[in-house]
Amino acid sequence: MMLKTIKNTLLFVLCLVVLSGCFTREGTIVGGKVHGSSDSVSGSISGDYRKFTGYATQDRKVKKGENWIFSFTDKTKQGTIKAYVLDSNDNTILEVTSGNNKNNIKVSKDDTYKVKIITEEHGGEFEISWKKEK
């Protein structure tokens, strides 16, 4: 009985550790929220708030030769917001620009990329989304 309780507790902790590596958010949000979602071929980070200072990230496993398409839109009332794609060493692979244009990446090696939004006293809303090109 005790062994089963320990196994279940360890399994629960392991699940928390694995899930916590996918989407992270640090900072202060006033009057709204920021959230992320992801599956094997697409994902997004979006937010709508009065003010957000901080960052949000979503991890994305990629394989050599894959093409990924990123799009970023924002409605800024105040402050600044920037979007980046980083490799596993936190090197910037792409600065994603806001608007109707698409930003493409051809993956040069198997890696875990991180999509990152950085805000400073930003008020408004945003969405960055990505999908693997077929």
C-alpha positions as CSV (number, residue, x, y, z in Angstrom):
1,M,0.0,0.0,0.0
2,M,2.8,2.4,1.0
3,L,4.8,1.5,-2.2
4,K,1.7,2.3,-4.4
5,T,1.3,5.7,-2.7
6,I,5.0,6.5,-3.3
7,K,4.8,5.4,-6.9
8,N,1.7,7.5,-7.6
9,T,3.4,10.5,-5.9
10,L,6.5,10.1,-8.0
11,L,4.5,9.7,-11.2
12,F,2.5,12.9,-10.4
13,V,5.8,14.9,-9.7
14,L,7.3,13.6,-13.0
15,C,4.2,14.7,-14.9
16,L,4.5,18.2,-13.4
17,V,8.2,18.4,-14.4
18,V,7.5,17.2,-18.0
19,L,4.5,19.5,-18.5
20,S,6.2,22.6,-16.9
21,G,8.9,22.5,-19.6
22,C,6.4,23.2,-22.4
23,F,4.9,26.7,-21.6
24,T,6.3,29.2,-19.2
25,R,5.3,32.7,-18.2
26,E,7.2,35.1,-15.9
27,G,6.2,38.6,-14.9
28,T,3.2,40.7,-13.9
29,I,-0.1,40.7,-15.7
30,V,-2.9,43.2,-14.8
31,G,-6.5,42.6,-16.0
32,G,-6.1,39.6,-18.4
33,K,-4.1,36.5,-19.2
34,V,-1.5,34.9,-21.4
35,H,-1.6,31.3,-22.5
36,G,0.0,28.9,-24.8
37,S,-0.9,25.7,-26.7
38,S,1.0,23.3,-28.8
39,D,0.8,19.9,-30.6
40,S,3.1,18.1,-33.0
41,V,2.5,20.3,-36.0
42,S,1.4,23.7,-34.7
43,G,1.2,26.0,-31.7
44,S,0.5,29.5,-30.4
45,I,1.0,31.9,-27.5
46,S,-1.7,34.6,-27.1
47,G,-2.6,37.2,-24.6
48,D,-5.2,39.9,-23.8
49,Y,-4.6,42.2,-20.8
50,R,-4.4,45.8,-19.6
51,K,-0.7,45.5,-18.8
52,F,2.0,42.8,-19.0
53,T,5.7,43.2,-18.2
54,G,7.6,40.0,-18.5
55,Y,7.9,37.1,-21.0
56,A,6.2,33.9,-22.1
57,T,7.8,31.0,-23.9
58,Q,6.7,27.8,-25.6
59,D,9.1,25.0,-26.4
60,R,9.0,23.3,-29.8
61,K,10.9,20.2,-30.8
62,V,12.2,20.5,-34.4
63,K,14.0,18.2,-36.8
64,K,16.6,18.9,-39.4
65,G,15.1,19.8,-42.8
66,E,11.7,20.8,-41.4
67,N,10.2,24.1,-42.5
68,W,8.2,26.2,-39.9
69,I,6.0,29.2,-40.6
70,F,5.5,31.8,-37.9
71,S,3.0,34.7,-37.9
72,F,2.6,37.4,-35.3
73,T,-0.1,40.0,-34.8
74,D,-0.6,42.5,-32.0
75,K,-2.8,45.4,-31.0
76,T,-0.7,47.6,-28.8
77,K,-2.2,50.4,-26.8
78,Q,0.9,51.1,-24.8
79,G,4.4,49.7,-24.1
80,T,6.4,47.3,-26.3
81,I,6.2,43.7,-27.3
82,K,8.8,41.6,-29.3
83,A,8.7,38.0,-30.5
84,Y,11.7,35.7,-31.1
85,V,12.5,32.1,-32.0
86,L,15.6,30.8,-30.0
87,D,17.6,27.6,-30.3
88,S,18.4,25.4,-27.3
89,N,21.5,27.6,-26.5
90,D,19.2,30.8,-26.4
91,N,20.7,32.1,-29.7
92,T,18.2,34.1,-31.7
93,I,17.2,32.1,-34.9
94,L,14.5,34.6,-35.9
95,E,13.0,37.9,-34.8
96,V,9.3,37.5,-35.7
97,T,7.8,40.8,-37.1
98,S,4.2,41.8,-36.5
99,G,1.8,42.1,-39.4
100,N,0.4,40.0,-42.2
101,N,3.7,38.7,-43.4
102,K,4.8,35.1,-42.7
103,N,8.2,34.4,-41.2
104,N,9.8,31.1,-42.3
105,I,12.6,28.9,-40.8
106,K,14.3,25.9,-42.3
107,V,15.7,23.8,-39.4
108,S,19.4,23.1,-39.8
109,K,19.7,20.5,-37.0
110,D,17.5,18.5,-34.6
111,D,16.9,20.8,-31.6
112,T,14.4,22.3,-29.2
113,Y,13.4,25.8,-30.3
114,K,11.8,28.2,-27.9
115,V,9.2,30.8,-29.1
116,K,9.5,33.8,-26.8
117,I,7.4,36.9,-26.3
118,I,9.0,39.8,-24.3
119,T,6.9,42.7,-23.1
120,E,7.6,46.0,-21.3
121,E,4.6,47.8,-19.8
122,H,2.6,46.4,-22.8
123,G,-1.1,46.9,-22.9
124,G,-3.3,45.3,-25.6
125,E,-3.4,41.9,-27.1
126,F,-1.2,39.6,-29.3
127,E,-1.0,36.2,-30.9
128,I,2.0,34.4,-32.3
129,S,1.3,31.1,-34.1
130,W,3.4,28.6,-35.9
131,K,2.9,25.5,-38.0
132,K,5.0,22.9,-39.7
133,E,4.9,23.2,-43.5
134,K,3.8,20.1,-45.3
